[in-house]
């Protein structure tokens, strides 16, 4: 398991930072979820 952390002024910026970092990582057979934090960014849930 690999964990990536993003930082930013708000959740949307931190999420974008994390996924930008993840885009630079290539692991054979690796996969990742693309929905982490999305519901909160879109306002469907609150934190």
C-alpha positions as CSV (number, residue, x, y, z in Angstrom):
1,X,0.0,0.0,0.0
2,X,1.2,3.5,-0.8
3,X,-0.3,6.7,0.6
4,X,-0.1,10.0,-1.1
5,X,-0.8,13.3,0.8
6,X,-1.7,16.6,-1.0
7,X,-1.5,20.0,0.5
8,X,-3.3,23.2,-0.4
9,X,-5.3,26.1,0.8
10,X,-8.5,24.1,0.6
11,X,-9.7,20.5,0.1
12,X,-10.0,21.0,-3.7
13,X,-6.4,22.3,-4.0
14,X,-5.1,19.5,-1.7
15,X,-6.9,16.9,-3.7
16,X,-5.5,18.2,-6.9
17,X,-2.0,18.2,-5.4
18,X,-2.3,14.6,-4.3
19,X,-3.6,13.4,-7.7
20,X,-0.8,15.4,-9.5
21,X,1.8,13.6,-7.4
22,X,0.1,10.3,-8.0
23,X,0.2,10.9,-11.8
24,X,4.0,10.8,-11.6
25,X,4.1,7.4,-10.0
26,X,4.0,4.3,-12.2
27,X,3.7,0.9,-10.5
28,X,3.3,-2.3,-12.6
29,X,-0.2,-3.6,-12.0
30,X,-1.0,-0.6,-9.7
31,X,-4.3,1.1,-9.5
32,X,-5.9,3.9,-7.5
33,X,-9.3,5.3,-6.7
34,X,-10.2,8.6,-8.4
35,X,-13.1,9.6,-6.1
36,X,-11.3,10.2,-2.8
37,X,-12.6,13.5,-1.5
38,X,-14.7,14.2,-4.6
39,X,-18.1,14.2,-2.8
40,X,-16.8,16.8,-0.3
41,X,-15.3,19.0,-3.1
42,X,-18.6,18.9,-5.0
43,X,-20.6,19.7,-1.8
44,X,-22.5,16.4,-1.7
45,X,-21.2,15.9,1.9
46,X,-19.6,18.1,4.5
47,X,-16.5,17.5,6.6
